[in-house]
């Protein structure tokens, strides 16, 4: 027994049911969930008066040095570390160099 539904993106998905009538997870639907990935270059802590003085051309000092690895985050949790690379067409990318262990992710949360 199965039921066909149409998702937000217009794709059809099938919600399968097992012999007892319980829903079975459709892995293709789960794997198609969009995830926002952020790369953090660094952070700066400013006082309000310093922030109000920021103008075009102001340079803000970050907590990272040249050559430091960037944090790759999903839902504000660091999942990996990498370095910035130049892609074709002058776009930027990130090369993943370290995967943060699930235990480390839990500790930092």
VENLIN-V87974 format. One record per residue. N is the residue number from 1. RES is the residue in one small letter. SS is DSSP state (@ for helix, = for strand, . for the rest). Layout:
BEGIN
n=<N	N>
res=<RES	RES>
ss=<SS	SS>
END
This chain:
BEGIN
n=<1	2	3	4	5	6	7	8	9	10	11	12	13	14	15	16	17	18	19	20	21	22	23	24	25	26	27	28	29	30	31	32	33	34	35	36	37	38	39	40	41	42	43	44	45	46	47	48	49	50	51	52	53	54	55	56	57	58	59	60	61	62	63	64	65	66	67	68	69	70	71	72	73	74	75	76	77	78	79	80	81	82	83	84	85	86	87	88	89	90	91	92	93	94	95	96	97	98	99	100	101	102	103	104	105	106	107	108	109>
res=<x	x	x	x	x	x	x	x	x	x	x	x	x	x	x	x	x	x	x	x	x	x	x	x	x	x	x	x	x	x	x	x	x	x	x	x	x	x	x	x	x	x	x	x	x	x	x	x	x	x	x	x	x	x	x	x	x	x	x	x	x	x	x	x	x	x	x	x	x	x	x	x	x	x	x	x	x	x	x	x	x	x	x	x	x	x	x	x	x	x	x	x	x	x	x	x	x	x	x	x	x	x	x	x	x	x	x	x	x>
ss=<.	=	=	=	=	=	.	.	.	.	.	=	=	=	=	=	=	.	.	.	.	.	=	.	.	.	@	@	@	@	@	.	.	.	.	.	=	=	=	=	.	.	.	.	.	.	.	@	@	@	@	@	.	.	.	.	.	.	.	.	.	.	.	.	.	.	.	.	.	=	=	=	=	=	.	.	=	=	=	=	=	=	=	=	=	=	.	@	@	@	.	=	=	=	=	=	=	=	=	.	.	@	@	@	@	@	@	@	.>
END
